[in-house]
Amino acid sequence: MDYHRPVMLKECLEALNIKPDGVYVDLTFGGGGHSKEILNRLKGGQLYGFDQDPDAKVNADEITNSSFTFIAANFRYFKKYLKLHGAKKIDGILADLGVSSHQIDTPERGFSTRFDAALDMRMDPKAALTAREVVNSYSEEELHKMFGIYGEIKNAKTLAKQIVAARTQKEIKTIQELKEVLDKNAPKGRIFKYYAQVFQAIRIEVNNEMEALKEMLQQCADILKPKGRLVIVSYHSLEDRLVKNYMNKGKFFGEVEKDFYGNIIRPFSPVSKKPIEASEDEINLNNRARSAKLRIAERN
């Protein structure tokens, strides 16, 4: 089994518009699938790979190409790290958001509802906040908000109430214990979808994913050269909305701003109006590609 099959690999590489002597950043190194292909196209160029997961570092250590530098850090700090490495302006940035297949398939990481394990869900195992802490210490109101916004769960208020009631009996420590609470609240016939929504909400909270994504996107404008490409694959509507708004409007919420002459003020111009989606063939090979949306923008 591959560590992680990169989604829309060919489309991502085409979108980056790689120049052999260019400087590129893969913000979500993971199993290195995208990075290895970028390196194959570089001649005299440089690639920086970022990932906070120690398993990704093990994969990165196998790459001996001198054009490659791995940085073990969350991508929300990427501009600072690139500066430390002397990379001030770059030609392209790639980010494949979400959880890697490897993280999902490793039971003890606690990302998957298929296994029983401790409630963890940290992408960086050294981080302080775990899923167990979120489930057991957040107030009913905080849980309600989290499930409603990050999980887009219709009965978020009822679910929050049930979790608080269940944990007063005994602490919810494992995936199985959490699923027992969820089973009472899941819509009939949609239990697995419900699990996925709840787990998504907790994972986003544990890893502070939305704030990290916003910080990362804002840094892209500072560090990309004019005509530099920003290529992002997202897997759920919350991420996709932030990416789309930032590429289209230069901001996450509200209307676009215009200058005196009526020109839109924004650092990027979208390369394609609609997101690119995976082909049926790819979806058949890799189910994870089903919900993937690829958006491309060019620095103005």
C-alpha positions in Angstrom: 0.0 0.0 0.0 1.3 3.4 -0.9 1.9 5.8 2.0 -0.4 8.2 0.2 -1.5 8.3 -3.4 -1.3 12.0 -4.5 -4.6 13.4 -5.7 -4.7 14.9 -9.3 -0.9 14.6 -9.6 -0.8 15.4 -13.3 -3.2 18.4 -13.0 -1.3 19.8 -10.0 2.0 19.7 -11.9 0.5 21.3 -15.0 -1.1 24.0 -12.8 2.3 24.9 -11.2 3.7 25.7 -14.7 7.1 24.5 -13.6 10.3 26.2 -14.8 13.4 24.0 -14.5 15.3 26.7 -12.6 12.4 27.9 -10.5 11.9 27.8 -6.7 8.8 25.8 -5.5 7.2 24.9 -2.2 5.2 21.8 -1.4 3.4 22.8 1.8 1.9 19.4 2.5 4.8 16.9 1.8 3.1 13.8 3.3 4.4 10.8 1.3 6.3 13.0 -1.1 4.3 12.0 -4.2 3.9 15.6 -5.5 7.4 16.6 -4.4 9.1 13.8 -6.2 7.4 14.7 -9.5 8.3 18.4 -9.1 11.9 17.4 -8.5 11.9 15.4 -11.7 11.1 18.6 -13.6 13.7 20.8 -11.9 17.2 21.5 -13.3 19.0 24.0 -11.2 15.8 24.9 -9.4 14.9 24.4 -5.7 12.0 22.7 -3.8 11.1 23.2 -0.2 8.8 20.6 1.4 6.9 21.3 4.6 5.1 18.9 7.0 4.5 18.8 10.7 4.0 15.1 10.8 7.1 13.0 11.9 6.1 10.2 9.6 6.4 12.6 6.6 10.0 13.4 7.8 10.9 9.7 7.5 9.7 9.8 3.9 11.6 13.1 3.2 14.8 11.6 4.5 14.8 9.1 1.6 15.1 11.9 -0.9 18.8 12.5 -1.7 18.3 15.2 -4.4 20.3 18.3 -3.6 17.6 20.5 -5.0 15.3 19.4 -2.1 15.0 20.9 1.4 12.6 19.5 4.0 11.3 21.7 6.8 9.5 20.0 9.7 6.9 22.7 10.5 3.3 23.6 10.2 2.7 25.5 6.9 1.2 28.4 8.8 4.8 29.5 9.5 6.2 28.8 6.0 7.2 32.4 5.1 9.4 32.7 8.2 11.1 29.4 7.5 11.7 30.2 3.8 13.3 33.5 4.9 15.7 31.5 7.2 16.7 29.4 4.2 17.2 32.5 2.1 14.2 32.0 -0.2 12.6 35.5 -0.5 10.5 35.1 -3.7 9.3 31.9 -5.2 7.6 30.7 -8.5 5.0 28.3 -7.2 3.2 26.9 -4.1 1.3 23.7 -3.9 -0.9 22.6 -0.9 -2.9 19.3 -0.8 -5.1 19.9 2.3 -6.7 17.4 4.6 -5.5 14.2 6.1 -3.2 11.8 4.3 -4.3 8.2 3.6 -1.4 7.1 5.9 -2.7 9.2 8.8 -6.2 7.7 8.3 -4.9 4.2 8.0 -2.7 4.3 11.2 -5.2 3.3 13.9 -3.3 4.9 16.9 -3.5 8.3 15.3 -7.2 8.3 15.9 -8.3 9.9 12.6 -10.4 7.0 11.4 -13.8 5.7 12.6 -12.8 2.3 11.2 -10.6 1.4 14.1 -10.8 1.7 17.9 -8.1 3.8 19.5 -7.5 6.6 21.9 -9.1 9.9 20.8 -6.1 11.8 19.4 -6.3 13.3 15.9 -3.2 15.5 16.2 -1.4 16.0 12.9 1.6 17.1 15.0 1.9 14.4 17.8 3.8 17.0 19.9 0.8 19.4 20.0 -0.9 19.9 23.3 -4.6 19.6 22.3 -6.1 16.2 21.6 -9.5 15.0 20.5 -10.0 13.5 23.9 -9.5 16.9 25.6 -11.9 18.6 23.1 -14.7 16.0 23.6 -14.3 16.0 27.4 -13.5 19.6 28.4 -15.3 21.9 25.9 -18.5 23.4 27.1 -21.8 22.4 25.5 -21.9 25.8 23.7 -18.4 25.3 22.3 -19.2 21.8 21.1 -22.5 23.0 19.5 -20.6 25.7 17.6 -17.8 23.4 16.6 -20.1 20.7 15.2 -22.4 23.2 13.5 -19.6 25.2 11.8 -16.8 22.7 11.2 -19.0 19.6 10.7 -22.1 21.3 9.2 -24.1 18.9 11.4 -27.9 19.7 11.5 -28.5 18.4 15.0 -25.3 19.9 16.4 -27.1 21.3 19.5 -28.6 18.0 20.5 -25.3 16.2 19.9 -23.4 18.6 22.1 -26.0 18.1 24.9 -25.7 14.3 24.5 -21.9 14.3 24.7 -21.9 16.5 27.8 -24.5 14.1 29.4 -22.4 11.0 28.5 -19.1 12.4 29.8 -20.6 13.2 33.2 -21.2 9.4 33.6 -17.6 8.6 32.5 -14.9 10.2 30.4 -15.1 9.5 26.7 -11.6 8.2 25.9 -11.8 6.1 22.8 -13.2 6.2 19.3 -15.6 3.4 20.1 -16.9 5.3 23.2 -17.6 8.4 21.1 -19.3 6.3 18.4 -21.7 4.9 21.0 -22.8 8.5 21.7 -23.0 9.3 18.0 -25.1 6.2 17.3 -28.0 7.7 19.3 -28.0 10.9 17.3 -27.2 9.8 13.7 -29.9 10.1 11.1 -31.2 6.7 9.9 -29.2 5.1 7.1 -26.6 7.9 7.2 -24.5 6.8 10.2 -21.1 6.7 8.4 -21.6 10.1 6.9 -22.5 11.4 10.3 -19.4 9.8 11.9 -17.3 11.5 9.1 -18.9 14.9 9.8 -18.3 14.7 13.5 -14.7 13.5 13.1 -14.0 16.2 10.6 -15.3 18.9 13.1 -13.1 17.6 15.9 -10.0 17.2 13.7 -10.3 20.8 12.4 -10.6 22.1 16.0 -7.7 20.0 17.3 -5.4 21.1 14.5 -6.7 24.7 14.3 -6.9 24.0 10.5 -9.1 27.0 9.4 -6.8 29.6 11.1 -3.7 27.8 9.8 -5.1 27.8 6.2 -6.0 31.6 6.4 -2.5 32.5 7.7 -0.9 30.3 5.0 -3.0 31.9 2.2 -2.1 35.4 3.3 1.6 34.6 3.3 1.4 33.3 -0.3 0.7 36.8 -1.6 3.8 38.1 0.1 6.2 35.5 -1.2 5.1 34.6 -4.7 6.7 36.4 -7.7 4.4 38.1 -10.2 2.9 35.3 -12.4 3.8 32.8 -9.7 1.3 30.1 -9.3 -0.8 29.1 -6.2 -2.2 25.6 -6.5 -4.5 24.2 -3.8 -6.5 21.0 -3.4 -9.2 21.0 -0.8 -11.6 18.3 0.4 -14.5 20.0 2.1 -16.6 23.1 1.5 -15.2 25.1 4.4 -11.6 24.9 3.0 -12.7 25.3 -0.5 -14.7 28.5 0.3 -11.7 30.1 2.0 -9.5 29.3 -0.9 -12.0 30.4 -3.5 -12.8 33.7 -1.8 -9.1 34.5 -1.2 -8.2 33.7 -4.9 -11.2 35.7 -6.2 -11.4 38.6 -3.8 -8.2 38.7 -1.8 -10.2 38.3 1.4 -12.1 35.5 3.1 -15.4 37.2 3.8 -17.4 40.1 2.4 -17.5 41.8 -1.0 -14.5 42.6 -3.3 -12.8 45.9 -2.9 -12.3 48.1 -6.0 -10.0 51.0 -6.7 -11.0 54.5 -7.9 -11.2 53.2 -11.5 -13.4 50.2 -10.6 -10.6 47.6 -10.8 -10.7 44.7 -8.3 -8.0 45.0 -5.6 -6.7 41.5 -5.1 -3.2 39.9 -5.0 -4.3 36.9 -7.2 -6.3 36.2 -10.4 -7.9 32.8 -10.7 -6.6 30.8 -13.6 -9.9 28.9 -14.1 -13.4 30.0 -12.9 -14.4 26.6 -11.7 -12.4 24.1 -9.7 -10.9 21.1 -11.4 -12.2 17.8 -10.2 -10.7 14.3 -10.5 -11.6 12.0 -13.4 -13.8 9.0 -12.9 -10.8 6.8 -13.5 -8.9 8.4 -10.7 -11.8 8.2 -8.3 -12.1 4.5 -9.1 -8.4 4.1 -8.1 -8.5 6.5 -5.2 -11.8 7.2 -3.4 -10.3 10.1 -1.6 -10.2 12.0 -4.9 -14.0 12.0 -5.0 -14.4 15.2 -2.9 -11.2 16.9 -4.1 -11.4 20.4 -5.7 -8.3 21.9 -7.3 -8.1 25.7 -7.6 -5.3 27.6 -9.4 -4.5 31.3 -9.1 -1.7 33.5 -10.5 0.0 36.3 -8.6 -0.8 39.7 -10.1 
